[in-house]
């Protein structure tokens, strides 16, 4: 991993650590907060190789439709749903109710 991607991953992890319990953020939202809205796929890759899932809550990151990852590394998509539901996040038709549970952090 290059220094540039390592720095990018660290920025991503720092932002994901800030997602409050019981809320979710999207890959695009994390990319934007990390400084480049075009890095959504990089966010996904960084979370896929999450070195510390106990302290970097990657289960709180969903796609823009509120859907969980089909390739959730730490136990599959059902585990991601289980973790979110344990935090009080509710699903409607298999998707997180983004209106209610999306993290409302501004860029500033």
TORZAKOL-17637 format. One record per residue (C-alpha): residue number from 1; residue in one letter; x, y, z. Coordinates in Angstrom, 2 decimals, always signed. Example, Ala and Ser with C-alpha at 12.3 -4.5 7.8 and 13.67 -1.06 7.14 Angstrom:
2
    i  aa       c1       c2       c3
    1   A   +12.30    -4.50    +7.80
    2   S   +13.67    -1.06    +7.14
This chain:
108
    i  aa       c1       c2       c3
    1   X    +0.00    +0.00    +0.00
    2   X    +1.40    +3.41    -0.94
    3   X    +1.68    +6.26    +1.56
    4   X    -1.09    +8.09    -0.32
    5   X    -3.56    +5.24    -0.04
    6   X    -2.54    +4.62    +3.57
    7   X    -3.27    +8.28    +4.38
    8   X    -6.59    +8.04    +2.53
    9   X    -7.53    +4.89    +4.44
   10   X    -6.64    +6.56    +7.75
   11   X    -8.87    +9.54    +6.88
   12   X   -11.68    +7.12    +6.00
   13   X   -11.24    +5.18    +9.24
   14   X   -11.22    +8.39   +11.29
   15   X   -14.52    +9.46    +9.76
   16   X   -16.13    +6.03   +10.18
   17   X   -15.12    +6.07   +13.86
   18   X   -17.27    +9.21   +14.22
   19   X   -20.52    +7.67   +12.95
   20   X   -22.74    +7.64   +16.04
   21   X   -24.18    +4.48   +17.49
   22   X   -27.57    +3.82   +15.91
   23   X   -26.84    +5.80   +12.75
   24   X   -25.43    +5.01    +9.30
   25   X   -23.52    +6.83    +6.59
   26   X   -23.16    +6.07    +2.90
   27   X   -19.95    +5.23    +1.05
   28   X   -20.34    +8.50    -0.89
   29   X   -20.89   +10.50    +2.28
   30   X   -17.67    +9.07    +3.78
   31   X   -15.79    +9.80    +0.54
   32   X   -17.01   +13.41    +0.54
   33   X   -16.05   +13.89    +4.18
   34   X   -12.62   +12.37    +3.40
   35   X   -12.08   +15.03    +0.76
   36   X   -13.04   +13.43    -2.55
   37   X   -16.62   +12.48    -3.38
   38   X   -15.36   +10.24    -6.18
   39   X   -13.69    +7.80    -3.76
   40   X   -16.79    +5.75    -2.86
   41   X   -15.20    +2.53    -4.13
   42   X   -12.02    +3.29    -2.23
   43   X   -14.13    +3.67    +0.93
   44   X   -15.58    +0.22    +0.25
   45   X   -12.13    -1.27    -0.22
   46   X   -10.77    +0.41    +2.92
   47   X   -13.65    -1.00    +4.96
   48   X   -13.13    -4.43    +3.38
   49   X    -9.58    -4.47    +4.81
   50   X   -10.57    -2.79    +8.10
   51   X    -7.72    -3.57   +10.52
   52   X    -9.78    -2.91   +13.67
   53   X   -13.52    -3.64   +13.27
   54   X   -14.04    -3.38   +17.02
   55   X   -13.14    +0.33   +16.91
   56   X   -13.87    +1.17   +13.26
   57   X   -17.61    +0.40   +12.92
   58   X   -17.72    -0.42    +9.22
   59   X   -21.13    -2.05    +9.72
   60   X   -22.53    +1.50    +9.95
   61   X   -21.71    +2.19    +6.28
   62   X   -24.37    +1.34    +3.68
   63   X   -24.97    +2.22    +0.06
   64   X   -26.93    +5.29    -1.01
   65   X   -30.15    +3.29    -1.04
   66   X   -29.67    +2.15    +2.56
   67   X   -28.73    -1.38    +1.54
   68   X   -26.12    -3.37    +3.43
   69   X   -23.10    -4.87    +1.70
   70   X   -23.58    -8.26    +0.11
   71   X   -19.87    -8.82    +0.77
   72   X   -19.70    -7.64    +4.37
   73   X   -16.34    -9.05    +5.44
   74   X   -17.12    -9.63    +9.08
   75   X   -19.89   -12.23    +8.81
   76   X   -21.83   -11.48    +5.61
   77   X   -24.76    -9.16    +4.98
   78   X   -26.96   -10.79    +7.61
   79   X   -24.33   -10.00   +10.25
   80   X   -24.33    -6.36    +9.18
   81   X   -28.11    -6.26    +9.52
   82   X   -27.86    -7.95   +12.93
   83   X   -25.28    -5.42   +14.15
   84   X   -27.34    -2.46   +12.94
   85   X   -30.57    -3.79   +14.38
   86   X   -28.81    -4.31   +17.73
   87   X   -28.12    -0.55   +17.66
   88   X   -31.79    +0.21   +17.03
   89   X   -31.54    +0.83   +13.28
   90   X   -34.72    -0.32   +11.54
   91   X   -35.11    -1.58    +8.00
   92   X   -38.04    -1.02    +5.63
   93   X   -38.26    -3.49    +2.74
   94   X   -34.67    -4.62    +3.34
   95   X   -33.23    -1.10    +3.45
   96   X   -32.22    +1.22    +6.26
   97   X   -34.72    +4.03    +6.72
   98   X   -32.21    +6.69    +5.61
   99   X   -34.52    +9.58    +6.45
  100   X   -34.45    +8.49   +10.07
  101   X   -31.03    +6.89   +10.57
  102   X   -28.59    +8.64    +8.22
  103   X   -25.84   +10.54   +10.03
  104   X   -26.37   +14.25    +9.51
  105   X   -22.78   +15.48    +9.72
  106   X   -21.87   +18.57    +7.75
  107   X   -18.56   +19.19    +6.04
  108   X   -17.76   +22.04    +8.41
